[in-house]
Amino acid sequence: MVPVLSALGLTKRFGAVTAVSDLTFGRPFVELERPATRVGAVLEAADVHPGRTGRDHLRVLACAARVPSSRVGEVLQLVDLREAAGRRSGGYSLGMRQRLGIAARCSAILSC
């Protein structure tokens, strides 16, 4: 299968900040073993059920990706949502929902 998109040595800078450095990819998604542990994207901050707590949202995703549930606490700490983890995500601010989205992608990745 030919990759739809590939990159070789991609670097992106915003002024003095290097956001991406020497990124190379092109392996087709369908060829990845356990792709949820390798690839993730946050396209919108509304991909969570508003009645579910942040912690429960991450637990479901971790289970689906076959990642240990202990990872949930780690990523909640990483995105500074530990105190809000027991609250329903429908009450989260936009920034909190965005951080939950980042945590959701990180819960599937063993080292963010």
C-alpha positions in Angstrom: 0.0 0.0 0.0 1.3 3.4 -1.0 1.2 6.1 1.8 -1.3 8.9 1.3 1.0 11.3 3.0 4.7 11.1 3.9 7.4 13.4 5.2 11.1 13.3 5.2 13.1 15.5 7.6 10.2 17.9 8.3 11.0 20.8 10.7 8.5 23.5 11.7 9.4 26.7 13.6 7.3 29.5 15.1 9.8 32.2 15.6 12.4 31.0 18.1 10.3 27.9 19.0 10.9 24.6 17.1 7.6 22.8 17.2 8.7 19.8 15.1 12.3 18.8 14.3 13.4 16.3 11.7 10.1 14.4 11.5 9.9 11.5 9.0 6.9 9.3 8.4 5.0 7.5 5.7 4.2 4.0 7.0 0.5 3.2 6.2 -1.7 3.2 9.3 -3.1 -0.2 8.5 0.3 -1.7 8.8 0.8 -0.5 12.3 0.6 -3.0 15.2 -1.7 -1.5 17.9 -2.0 1.9 16.1 -3.7 3.6 19.0 -0.4 3.4 20.8 1.5 5.0 17.9 -0.8 7.6 16.3 -3.0 10.3 17.7 -4.5 13.6 16.9 -6.7 16.2 18.6 -8.9 17.7 16.0 -11.6 19.2 18.2 -12.2 19.5 21.9 -15.7 18.0 21.7 -14.9 14.3 21.3 -16.0 13.4 24.9 -19.4 12.5 26.3 -20.4 15.5 28.5 -21.9 13.2 31.2 -18.7 11.2 31.7 -16.0 12.3 34.0 -12.6 13.1 32.6 -11.1 10.1 34.4 -13.8 7.7 33.1 -13.3 9.0 29.6 -9.6 8.2 29.8 -10.2 4.8 31.4 -12.4 3.8 28.5 -9.8 4.9 25.9 -7.0 3.2 27.8 -9.0 -0.1 28.0 -9.7 0.1 24.2 -6.0 0.6 23.5 -5.0 -2.1 25.9 -3.0 0.3 28.0 -2.7 -0.2 31.8 -5.3 1.9 33.7 -2.4 3.3 35.8 -1.5 5.4 32.8 -4.7 7.4 33.3 -3.5 9.0 36.5 -0.1 9.8 34.9 -1.6 11.7 32.0 -4.1 13.5 34.1 -1.2 14.8 36.1 0.7 15.6 32.9 -2.1 17.9 31.6 -2.9 19.3 35.1 -6.4 17.9 35.3 -6.0 15.7 38.4 -8.2 17.9 40.5 -11.0 18.1 37.9 -10.8 14.4 36.9 -13.8 13.4 38.9 -16.0 16.1 37.5 -18.2 15.6 34.4 -16.5 16.9 31.3 -19.6 18.8 30.2 -18.7 21.4 32.9 -15.1 21.7 31.7 -13.9 25.0 30.1 -12.6 24.9 26.5 -9.0 24.8 27.7 -9.8 21.9 30.0 -11.5 20.0 27.2 -8.5 20.6 25.0 -6.2 19.3 27.7 -8.4 16.2 28.2 -8.1 15.6 24.4 -4.3 15.7 24.7 -4.5 13.4 27.7 -6.7 11.0 25.7 -4.0 10.7 23.0 -1.3 10.4 25.7 -3.1 7.7 27.6 -2.6 5.4 24.6 1.1 6.3 24.2 3.5 4.9 26.8 5.8 8.0 26.8 4.4 11.4 25.8 
